[in-house]
Amino acid sequence: MKVLIVEDEVVAAERIQELVQQTAPDAQIVGCTDSIEDTVEFLQTRPMPDLILLDIELVDGQSFEIFQEVEVTCPVIFTTAYDEYALQAFRVHSIDYLLKPIQKDDLQKSIAKFRQLRSMFQAAPALNVESLIQELRRSSAPAPITHREHFLVRQGQRLISIGIGEVAYFYSEDRVTFLKTHDNRYFPLDFSLDDVEDQVDTKQFFRASRQHLVDRRAIGAVYVHLNGKLKVTLKPASDEALYVSRDRARDFKEWLGG
């Protein structure tokens, strides 16, 4: 089984490759692209893979544009942090729709379903890939959204489980995501901040800026700033000042007062 991975976040791409190797040891990853442009070029210049794992939000737009540029004749499993694209995904060659962070069991079930149905259709040559895709769609459903209760972090050579109740906020610095606890400890994570946002309860955590995802109890003080922005102090203190943009200020105040 030849697999193409389309993912623009390095950490997420590495995780998907690892999960594919774990769930399908015989799979051959024939490429890993990170944009619409590179994916279109790959599909136009190389043999069509057997399966594509395709992120929806890429650096140069939504991956649905790929289907407008090139004829994709193989099944696709969409991988995304958002569930609002499910209907649009199943209008193209999607056989499944996995929400990030992708779980090993979910990917294993998707690949197993693909293998089983592909085997059935190979035994009946009159049925083509379009029939296979339609059959796969009938048994596909988006994965349920769950909230993470713990994060496994590294402290030297030791692995520590941090409960979500211990987390004051998550922040990104130099393309690395960190977790800071209420007792002022901090640890690097293997997820992007976007992935973390999808894993936590948004009633408890708010994406206050591109660099900060904060717990309600970590809010120290809120000040009205220039041009409708809000300046927020955190507990424990952050190394960088936190400003909530004017566009996000109303949502932030509703969340804080909710």
CORZITA-V473779 format. One record per residue. PHI is phi in whole degrees, -180 to 180 (999 if undefined). Layout:
PHI / PHI
//
This chain:
999 / -97 / -121 / -108 / -106 / -120 / -158 / -97 / -105 / -58 / -62 / -66 / -63 / -65 / -65 / -64 / -59 / -64 / -66 / -62 / -64 / -76 / -89 / -141 / -58 / -86 / -73 / -113 / -81 / -88 / -178 / -144 / -105 / -129 / -152 / -63 / -59 / -67 / -69 / -60 / -61 / -60 / -70 / -82 / -111 / -130 / -60 / -65 / -70 / -81 / -155 / -120 / -99 / -123 / -74 / -86 / -91 / -111 / -62 / -115 / 134 / -86 / -68 / -60 / -65 / -59 / -71 / -85 / -98 / -146 / -82 / -95 / -111 / -117 / -65 / -130 / -110 / -81 / -124 / -159 / -89 / -126 / -99 / -77 / -96 / -58 / -63 / -64 / -63 / -80 / -85 / -108 / -84 / -80 / -110 / -162 / -144 / -105 / -86 / -76 / -72 / -68 / -96 / -57 / -62 / -66 / -65 / -61 / -66 / -64 / -69 / -63 / -64 / -62 / -61 / -63 / -72 / -63 / -62 / -63 / -77 / -68 / -76 / -125 / -57 / -70 / -94 / -99 / -63 / -63 / -65 / -61 / -63 / -62 / -67 / -65 / -63 / -62 / -104 / -101 / -153 / -58 / -68 / -69 / -87 / -127 / -102 / -72 / -104 / -143 / -122 / -91 / -123 / -107 / -128 / 66 / -94 / -105 / -100 / -125 / -96 / -104 / -70 / -61 / -69 / -87 / -85 / -86 / -167 / -110 / -150 / -113 / -151 / 54 / 70 / -117 / -95 / -122 / -114 / -118 / -90 / -66 / -96 / 71 / -98 / -138 / -144 / -76 / -119 / -94 / -115 / -76 / -65 / -63 / -65 / -63 / -58 / -73 / -90 / -105 / -77 / -72 / -76 / -98 / -119 / -127 / -82 / -75 / -158 / -65 / -103 / -133 / -126 / -114 / -82 / -56 / -73 / -87 / -76 / -88 / -143 / -125 / -123 / -72 / -118 / -69 / 56 / 82 / -76 / -121 / -103 / -122 / -99 / -114 / -125 / -69 / -63 / -93 / -68 / -115 / -65 / -107 / -121 / -93 / -65 / -60 / -66 / -98 / -61 / -65 / -63 / -63 / -67 / -65 / -64 / -69 / -94 / -82
//
